[in-house]
Amino acid sequence: MVNTQLSAEEVEAFLGDNPYFFEGREGLLKAMRINHHSGQAISLLEKQNDLLRKELNSHRERLQHLIAIARDNDHLFLRLRALVLTMLDASSWNGLLTAMRSSLTANFDVDYVRVVALESWLLTGASEMMPGNADNLSQHLPAVLEQKKSYCGQVAPEVAEMLYGPDIASDVGSVALSPLVHDGRVVGILALATHDPDYFRSSMDTLFLTYVAEVTSRLALHWLTPPE
């Protein structure tokens, strides 16, 4: 005797190939029952409405999340624009560094700003800068010094002292570092820091930080003359 009973997989495949099968068969839809999380059986139409409602809520939440990100980016862009304009208005290299530090600490929730000079010409007339040793820093920060990439996260106490000095190294919780590049080599480091160890995280986007470092590198050439 031939078994003519369809398996669940065959029914699923048939309905998948014939999505309009239930058109004109609304009575069949109403008669079909599906278990609901409430413990009561509901019709297929009710189940479909429930799924569509959940999908709509998911899309709405995602849209709200994207809108929030866009709003945050707009605010960040406006603060970044104000920062760059302030740097452009500076009347000296040291004035530029002072303006940058003031803007970053006031508008970006940064506690400390240092520009570490790895080449002596950057120190010309710049009381806002501190000298650094490229060889020592490269051992601890190869991504910044060798790969020329920005870095966010925590650093060892001895690295914090190299970047920010002994007076505030113990107060550094997390850092954001970006290389200052000239003629293909790293000549300095833009070093931001906060007391909060979780404020700067490795998962953070470094696009804006890198942009500020690039602007600083370009403006340095307006005020200073690097060695040939």
Secondary structure, DSSP 8 states (H G I E B T S, - for coil): -------HHHHHHHHHH-TTTTTT-HHHHHH-EEE-TTSSEEEHHHHHHHHHHHHHHHHHHHHHHHHHHHHHHHHHHHHHHHHHHHHHT-SSHHHHHHHHHHHHHHHS--SEEEEEESSGGGGTT-TTEEE--HHHHHHH-HHHHTS---EEE---HHHHHHHH-TTTGGG--EEEEEEEEETTEEEEEEEEEES-TTTS-TTS--HHHHHHHHHHHHHHHHH-----
